Amino acid sequence: MKHYIELILLPDLETPLFFLWEKVYQQLHLSLVEKQTNDGNVSVGVAFPEYNIEKRQLGSKLRLISSSKKELENLNINQWLSRLNDYLHITAIREIPEKIESYVFFNRIQPKNNNARLARRMVKRKGISYEKALLHYQSREESMSRLPFIKMESQSTNNKFQLFIEKSESDKKVTGSFNSYGLSKATTVPWF
């Protein structure tokens, strides 16, 4: 990873930070989907420099990180986010500092905490009725994730969901690719 673009979200009284995250990340996801390879991988990852697990917050900054300047230019993020210009500052492409002391993984976590969602999944997999599937989970206690998240909407199904994001540290750099959200369980991004 050698280059990055930083996006700074600028909320105000009428446009809160969580709303901006929804709009910015939805557009970012669409732009990354356009750059996917045939196997669904993307060469641009994301980092949340103000990530705070205790407060369950992502902060107001997002970094788009890539190994080449050309990949960030081809992402054309300014065009994708043009309608949000009043609420967003996008930096020029910058070089990542040479001395990086730590690396992190940002990956998506899909908690199994919603009995209704689990029941819908069982209906699809086992072909049983929704009522019967829901009965199966009736005695299961639901738990809530404490991870920061962004509310998203699937463009293919129109289903709304929470994109839970987990940060974990690594003592070494691991190269690879990212998913269409810029996240990965196996590829690190520099932490600076």
Sequence and secondary structure as in RCSB ss.txt:
>XXXX:A:sequence
MKHYIELILLPDLETPLFFLWEKVYQQLHLSLVEKQTNDGNVSVGVAFPEYNIEKRQLGSKLRLISSSKKELENL
NINQWLSRLNDYLHITAIREIPEKIESYVFFNRIQPKNNNARLARRMVKRKGISYEKALLHYQSREESMSRLPFI
KMESQSTNNKFQLFIEKSESDKKVTGSFNSYGLSKATTVPWF
>XXXX:A:secstr
  EEEEEEE   SSS HHHHHHHHHHHHHHHHHHT  TTS BS EEE TT BTTTTB  SEEEEEES HHHHHHH
 HHHHTGGGGGGEEE   EE  S   EEEEEEEE     HHHHHHHHHHHH   HHHHHHHTTT       S EE
EEE TTT  EEEEEEEEEEESS     B TTS  SS  EEE 
